[in-house]
Amino acid sequence: MTAVPATAASPPIPAEDPSTSVRRPAAPSPKERREIVVGRWRLPVVVPKRSDPRLKLSATIVVLTILGETVLRFQLSIPQILVCVLLCAVVDIVLTVQRDHVLAWPASALQTGISVAFIFRAAGERHGDLWSMRGLRYFVVVIVVSLFSKYLLRRNGRHIFNPSNIGIAWGLLLIGPSRVFSEHLWWAPLGIPVVLSMAVIFAGAWWVLRQVHMIPMACAFMGTFMLIVGALALFGRQYVATWHHGPVAGSFYWVTVALSPEVLIFAFFMISDPQTAPKSSLGRVIYGAATAAVAAALIGLQSTEFGIKVALLVSLLVTCALVPSIDAWARRLSERGSGAIAAPRPQPMSAGRRILTGLRNPVVVAVVVIAVAAPVNTILLSRDHSIPMIERGLTTHHVQ
């Protein structure tokens, strides 16, 4: 097995998809091509570019993971990280070779695996137990759900949901708080480790979001979210968490929710996926504000940190499903604002015909079920009286 320059007879590498800001690698010039050659069998190789924003995002999360494993006391082991990253990478490589006949660096898959390992946790895991195998099957479940959504739930050649987001959200809902949880809203008491991690988050956000033109979207999310969470704090909302004695309320509620490192990660690195976000700048601003509004509305019903984290993640499932409507609304607003005469459009179908047409498409049915069932199940979390007991440490986690 050797790597040699490609010849003219080599199969073409798929061209980049013009519909998204993060594209498949464009076909390099013949001098830059590489192949794996085994006898008469040739497989083109696509290596990553340093400018790929997915690599920048993964690098940022890796740095934060290292800080978490060293000074922030994350409850995460090396096998848990490896299961997430390697499973995503292997599946992505195999499916890409089968589909495109190209051996491509699995940038998106690695990003999904790293993100799952960074956020998802097995209950009962302890910081410092670096080789623990605890709850590995739960990480596999989350990865399978993530990859299922990425490869099967697609619209116009793009996946509909952020893979790690849907995997973690449904993993938390399906497996439950007695076995799994999401990384805490507040990683540690305010000090040098937290300040350093915040610096990494903001530097990484500027590094990534500027390239994909998502800074206005992130600002729309944060502005809307901080405002509504502030109102919730003023109206006396509170929650319980394992890392705090007594209920979190008042200004501390606002600080630990609105300015949480986990919320910043969500706003800067999860909802900013160009594959799932609207295409237009205005659409992305609406998308950011809408995601914040849905998240805050669901959070307002929760009295536990577990419920708050699930509500945050589920909000993105709702708005990802609504992206076509958001794009259409943004387009109409832009046409009205510019005074341009809108191009004639076909007579719209009646609501009944649209519903019947959608029901014939299994992807549409799956998206609707996911986008409706997730917030309904999140609302029901507020009625689960066992979760506050778990957060207060009054029950035992059952994970093997």
PLY file of the C-alpha trace (Angstrom):
ply
format ascii 1.0
element vertex 400
property float x
property float y
property float z
element edge 399
property int vertex1
property int vertex2
end_header
0.00 0.00 0.00
1.57 3.27 -1.14
0.57 6.88 -1.59
1.35 8.25 -5.06
0.26 11.24 -7.16
-3.01 10.62 -9.01
-3.08 10.06 -12.74
-5.57 11.33 -15.25
-7.49 8.05 -15.00
-8.22 8.53 -11.32
-11.87 9.01 -10.37
-12.77 12.65 -9.81
-13.13 13.94 -6.28
-16.64 15.29 -5.65
-16.91 19.04 -6.06
-17.82 21.27 -3.16
-21.45 21.88 -2.35
-22.24 25.56 -3.07
-25.23 25.58 -0.73
-23.22 25.67 2.50
-20.39 27.66 4.04
-18.51 24.51 5.08
-18.03 22.43 1.97
-16.56 19.18 0.86
-12.91 19.62 -0.11
-12.66 20.81 -3.71
-10.74 18.66 -6.15
-7.07 19.64 -5.92
-4.84 20.08 -8.91
-3.27 16.89 -10.33
0.06 17.68 -8.68
-1.60 17.98 -5.27
-3.69 14.81 -5.47
-2.81 11.73 -3.49
-3.95 8.15 -3.87
-3.77 4.90 -2.01
-2.80 2.22 -4.53
-3.14 -1.51 -3.91
-2.38 -3.37 -7.14
-4.84 -2.04 -9.73
-7.13 -0.53 -7.07
-6.81 3.23 -6.55
-8.49 5.34 -3.88
-8.13 9.14 -3.98
-7.14 10.70 -0.66
-8.43 14.08 0.51
-6.39 15.67 3.28
-7.74 18.48 5.49
-6.95 22.14 4.92
-5.68 24.20 7.81
-8.34 26.83 7.07
-11.21 24.36 7.57
-13.37 25.86 10.38
-14.25 22.36 11.59
-10.60 21.77 12.45
-10.51 25.07 14.31
-13.61 24.14 16.27
-12.24 20.70 17.12
-8.95 22.24 18.23
-10.82 24.63 20.55
-12.86 21.81 22.11
-9.72 19.66 22.52
-8.00 22.46 24.44
-11.07 22.86 26.66
-11.19 19.09 27.21
-7.55 19.12 28.33
-8.35 21.93 30.77
-11.36 19.95 31.96
-9.34 16.81 32.56
-6.58 18.68 34.41
-7.84 21.73 36.32
-11.64 21.81 35.92
-12.31 18.34 37.36
-14.39 16.99 34.47
-15.88 13.56 35.18
-14.65 12.02 31.96
-12.29 9.13 31.16
-9.97 8.46 28.24
-11.92 5.35 27.05
-15.09 7.45 26.93
-13.35 10.00 24.73
-11.82 7.34 22.48
-15.13 5.50 22.00
-16.81 8.71 20.83
-14.03 9.88 18.52
-13.00 6.55 17.00
-16.55 5.28 16.42
-17.53 8.49 14.63
-14.34 8.53 12.56
-14.52 4.87 11.48
-18.20 5.06 10.48
-17.67 8.30 8.56
-14.63 6.98 6.69
-16.38 3.74 5.69
-19.54 5.50 4.50
-17.57 8.16 2.59
-15.51 5.51 0.78
-18.68 3.58 -0.06
-20.61 6.64 -1.22
-17.98 8.86 -2.86
-15.08 6.45 -3.48
-12.79 8.87 -1.68
-10.74 8.47 1.49
-11.39 11.83 3.16
-10.28 13.15 6.51
-13.40 12.78 8.75
-13.45 16.38 9.97
-17.19 16.52 10.68
-17.22 13.11 12.35
-14.30 13.98 14.61
-16.07 17.21 15.54
-19.19 15.22 16.46
-17.25 12.72 18.55
-15.24 15.36 20.38
-18.40 17.38 21.08
-20.25 14.38 22.52
-17.31 13.50 24.76
-17.04 17.11 25.91
-20.70 17.45 26.98
-22.12 13.99 27.74
-21.40 12.24 31.07
-22.09 8.89 32.75
-23.53 9.24 36.25
-21.19 8.04 38.99
-18.02 8.86 37.04
-15.28 10.46 39.16
-12.68 12.99 38.18
-9.22 11.44 37.96
-10.40 7.93 37.10
-8.88 8.26 33.64
-9.32 4.65 32.52
-12.88 4.08 33.70
-15.16 2.07 31.40
-18.28 3.33 33.17
-21.30 3.91 30.95
-19.52 3.28 27.64
-22.70 1.79 26.18
-24.48 5.09 26.78
-21.82 6.96 24.80
-22.30 4.45 21.98
-26.07 5.07 22.02
-25.50 8.83 21.72
-23.03 8.39 18.85
-25.41 6.05 17.00
-28.27 8.56 17.31
-25.93 11.35 16.16
-24.75 9.46 13.09
-28.26 8.20 12.29
-29.50 11.78 12.12
-26.54 12.92 10.04
-26.79 10.31 7.31
-30.51 9.57 7.17
-32.28 12.82 8.07
-31.22 15.10 5.23
-32.75 17.93 3.24
-31.29 19.23 -0.05
-28.05 17.35 0.53
-27.52 18.70 4.07
-28.23 17.10 7.42
-31.16 18.72 9.21
-30.07 18.47 12.85
-26.71 19.18 14.43
-25.49 15.58 14.97
-23.97 15.93 18.44
-26.88 18.07 19.62
-29.60 15.59 18.69
-27.56 12.67 20.02
-26.92 14.25 23.41
-30.44 15.66 23.79
-32.18 12.37 23.06
-29.54 10.42 24.98
-30.36 12.43 28.10
-34.10 12.07 27.54
-34.08 8.35 26.75
-31.47 7.10 29.21
-32.47 9.40 32.07
-30.87 11.35 34.93
-30.21 8.31 37.11
-27.67 7.06 34.56
-26.40 10.04 32.57
-26.11 13.80 32.74
-24.70 16.72 30.80
-21.59 18.61 31.92
-22.45 21.10 34.66
-23.54 24.62 33.77
-20.76 26.08 35.91
-17.52 24.14 35.71
-15.84 25.37 38.90
-15.78 28.33 41.32
-14.66 31.52 39.62
-10.88 31.48 39.51
-7.92 31.10 37.18
-9.12 27.78 35.60
-12.55 29.20 34.75
-11.12 32.52 33.52
-8.64 30.62 31.33
-11.37 28.41 29.89
-13.54 31.47 29.19
-10.61 33.05 27.35
-10.26 29.91 25.23
-14.01 29.91 24.48
-14.08 33.56 23.33
-10.84 33.25 21.36
-12.10 30.09 19.68
-15.45 31.73 18.96
-13.78 34.65 17.21
-11.51 32.24 15.33
-14.39 30.09 14.08
-17.44 32.37 13.85
-15.71 35.12 11.88
-14.84 32.65 9.12
-18.36 31.19 8.84
-20.06 34.62 9.21
-21.99 33.61 12.33
-21.05 36.38 14.79
-24.40 38.24 14.34
-26.27 34.97 14.90
-24.37 34.26 18.13
-24.97 37.83 19.33
-28.70 37.49 18.57
-28.84 34.33 20.63
-26.89 35.70 23.58
-28.75 39.02 23.68
-32.19 37.40 23.59
-31.24 34.64 26.00
-29.67 36.95 28.60
-32.71 39.24 28.52
-35.29 36.47 29.01
-33.26 34.61 31.64
-32.91 37.92 33.49
-36.70 38.20 33.52
-36.98 34.63 34.83
-34.58 35.51 37.67
-36.61 38.61 38.54
-39.78 36.53 38.72
-38.16 34.18 41.22
-37.23 31.16 39.14
-34.68 28.84 40.77
-33.10 25.43 40.33
-31.10 22.85 42.25
-27.72 21.48 41.20
-25.23 18.98 42.58
-22.49 21.62 42.79
-24.46 24.10 44.96
-25.99 23.80 48.42
-29.58 24.99 48.37
-31.51 26.45 45.43
-29.81 28.70 42.85
-31.89 31.89 42.69
-31.78 35.66 42.11
-28.77 37.18 40.39
-26.85 33.93 40.87
-29.55 32.20 38.77
-28.96 34.70 35.95
-25.17 34.46 36.12
-25.00 30.67 36.24
-27.49 30.20 33.41
-27.03 33.16 31.05
-23.23 33.34 31.40
-22.59 29.63 31.83
-19.60 28.24 29.89
-21.93 25.52 28.65
-24.33 28.12 27.24
-21.42 29.89 25.54
-20.28 26.59 24.01
-23.84 26.02 22.78
-24.20 29.53 21.34
-20.76 29.78 19.71
-20.07 26.23 18.57
-23.31 24.23 18.34
-26.01 26.42 16.81
-23.39 27.88 14.44
-23.20 24.75 12.29
-23.45 26.13 8.71
-24.95 22.86 7.49
-28.04 23.23 9.70
-28.37 27.03 10.03
-30.29 29.25 7.57
-28.40 30.48 4.53
-29.05 34.22 4.71
-27.59 36.64 7.26
-31.04 37.84 8.32
-32.27 34.25 8.56
-29.37 33.41 10.87
-30.14 36.34 13.17
-33.79 35.24 13.37
-32.61 31.67 13.96
-30.33 32.72 16.83
-33.03 34.80 18.53
-35.68 32.08 18.01
-33.42 29.40 19.49
-32.81 31.61 22.53
-36.53 32.25 22.98
-37.40 28.54 22.78
-34.54 27.64 25.14
-35.54 30.26 27.72
-39.21 29.25 27.54
-38.35 25.61 28.22
-35.82 26.55 30.89
-38.44 28.64 32.69
-40.35 25.41 33.41
-37.36 23.58 34.91
-36.27 23.43 38.54
-33.15 21.28 38.08
-29.84 21.69 36.29
-30.53 18.48 34.36
-33.79 19.94 33.05
-32.12 23.24 32.14
-29.41 21.51 30.10
-31.94 19.31 28.28
-34.11 22.38 27.56
-31.12 24.20 26.09
-30.20 21.32 23.80
-33.80 20.60 22.75
-34.37 24.21 21.70
-31.98 23.69 18.79
-33.90 20.63 17.60
-37.01 22.78 17.31
-35.38 25.62 15.35
-33.38 23.27 13.09
-36.69 21.73 12.02
-38.01 25.24 11.30
-35.05 26.39 9.16
-36.97 26.27 5.82
-39.70 28.47 7.32
-37.10 30.83 8.81
-35.34 31.08 5.42
-38.64 31.86 3.68
-39.58 34.50 6.28
-36.16 36.14 6.06
-36.43 36.24 2.28
-39.83 37.95 2.42
-38.58 40.49 4.97
-35.55 41.26 2.80
-37.72 41.78 -0.27
-40.03 44.15 1.62
-37.15 46.07 3.12
-35.40 46.56 -0.21
-38.58 47.55 -2.04
-37.80 45.02 -4.74
-40.62 43.38 -6.62
-40.80 39.78 -5.53
-40.47 37.20 -8.24
-43.75 35.45 -9.03
-44.12 32.22 -7.13
-46.30 29.20 -7.88
-49.70 29.12 -6.25
-49.11 27.65 -2.77
-50.71 24.33 -1.90
-53.47 24.21 0.64
-52.59 23.22 4.19
-54.28 19.87 3.73
-52.29 19.01 0.62
-49.03 20.09 2.29
-49.75 17.79 5.23
-50.60 14.85 2.97
-47.48 15.44 0.87
-45.32 15.63 3.97
-46.75 12.42 5.40
-45.57 10.58 2.29
-41.97 11.57 3.07
-40.49 9.52 5.93
-37.82 12.16 6.58
-40.46 14.84 7.08
-42.40 12.58 9.43
-39.26 11.79 11.45
-38.32 15.47 11.71
-41.80 16.44 12.91
-41.86 13.64 15.49
-38.43 14.62 16.81
-39.19 18.36 16.88
-42.48 17.81 18.73
-41.62 14.91 21.03
-38.39 16.43 22.32
-39.91 19.61 23.84
-42.94 17.66 25.13
-40.64 15.25 26.97
-38.59 18.18 28.23
-41.69 19.80 29.70
-42.53 16.51 31.41
-39.13 16.57 33.13
-40.43 19.37 35.34
-42.94 16.89 36.81
-40.32 14.23 37.60
-39.80 14.57 41.35
-36.88 12.15 41.35
-34.61 14.60 39.49
-34.38 17.16 42.34
-33.49 14.31 44.67
-30.73 13.19 42.32
-29.40 16.75 42.06
-29.34 17.03 45.85
-27.48 13.75 46.14
-30.33 12.03 48.00
-30.41 9.05 45.63
-27.74 6.76 44.24
-26.74 6.78 40.60
-27.08 3.36 39.02
-24.48 2.99 36.31
-22.30 0.01 35.55
0 1
1 2
2 3
3 4
4 5
5 6
6 7
7 8
8 9
9 10
10 11
11 12
12 13
13 14
14 15
15 16
16 17
17 18
18 19
19 20
20 21
21 22
22 23
23 24
24 25
25 26
26 27
27 28
28 29
29 30
30 31
31 32
32 33
33 34
34 35
35 36
36 37
37 38
38 39
39 40
40 41
41 42
42 43
43 44
44 45
45 46
46 47
47 48
48 49
49 50
50 51
51 52
52 53
53 54
54 55
55 56
56 57
57 58
58 59
59 60
60 61
61 62
62 63
63 64
64 65
65 66
66 67
67 68
68 69
69 70
70 71
71 72
72 73
73 74
74 75
75 76
76 77
77 78
78 79
79 80
80 81
81 82
82 83
83 84
84 85
85 86
86 87
87 88
88 89
89 90
90 91
91 92
92 93
93 94
94 95
95 96
96 97
97 98
98 99
99 100
100 101
101 102
102 103
103 104
104 105
105 106
106 107
107 108
108 109
109 110
110 111
111 112
112 113
113 114
114 115
115 116
116 117
117 118
118 119
119 120
120 121
121 122
122 123
123 124
124 125
125 126
126 127
127 128
128 129
129 130
130 131
131 132
132 133
133 134
134 135
135 136
136 137
137 138
138 139
139 140
140 141
141 142
142 143
143 144
144 145
145 146
146 147
147 148
148 149
149 150
150 151
151 152
152 153
153 154
154 155
155 156
156 157
157 158
158 159
159 160
160 161
161 162
162 163
163 164
164 165
165 166
166 167
167 168
168 169
169 170
170 171
171 172
172 173
173 174
174 175
175 176
176 177
177 178
178 179
179 180
180 181
181 182
182 183
183 184
184 185
185 186
186 187
187 188
188 189
189 190
190 191
191 192
192 193
193 194
194 195
195 196
196 197
197 198
198 199
199 200
200 201
201 202
202 203
203 204
204 205
205 206
206 207
207 208
208 209
209 210
210 211
211 212
212 213
213 214
214 215
215 216
216 217
217 218
218 219
219 220
220 221
221 222
222 223
223 224
224 225
225 226
226 227
227 228
228 229
229 230
230 231
231 232
232 233
233 234
234 235
235 236
236 237
237 238
238 239
239 240
240 241
241 242
242 243
243 244
244 245
245 246
246 247
247 248
248 249
249 250
250 251
251 252
252 253
253 254
254 255
255 256
256 257
257 258
258 259
259 260
260 261
261 262
262 263
263 264
264 265
265 266
266 267
267 268
268 269
269 270
270 271
271 272
272 273
273 274
274 275
275 276
276 277
277 278
278 279
279 280
280 281
281 282
282 283
283 284
284 285
285 286
286 287
287 288
288 289
289 290
290 291
291 292
292 293
293 294
294 295
295 296
296 297
297 298
298 299
299 300
300 301
301 302
302 303
303 304
304 305
305 306
306 307
307 308
308 309
309 310
310 311
311 312
312 313
313 314
314 315
315 316
316 317
317 318
318 319
319 320
320 321
321 322
322 323
323 324
324 325
325 326
326 327
327 328
328 329
329 330
330 331
331 332
332 333
333 334
334 335
335 336
336 337
337 338
338 339
339 340
340 341
341 342
342 343
343 344
344 345
345 346
346 347
347 348
348 349
349 350
350 351
351 352
352 353
353 354
354 355
355 356
356 357
357 358
358 359
359 360
360 361
361 362
362 363
363 364
364 365
365 366
366 367
367 368
368 369
369 370
370 371
371 372
372 373
373 374
374 375
375 376
376 377
377 378
378 379
379 380
380 381
381 382
382 383
383 384
384 385
385 386
386 387
387 388
388 389
389 390
390 391
391 392
392 393
393 394
394 395
395 396
396 397
397 398
398 399
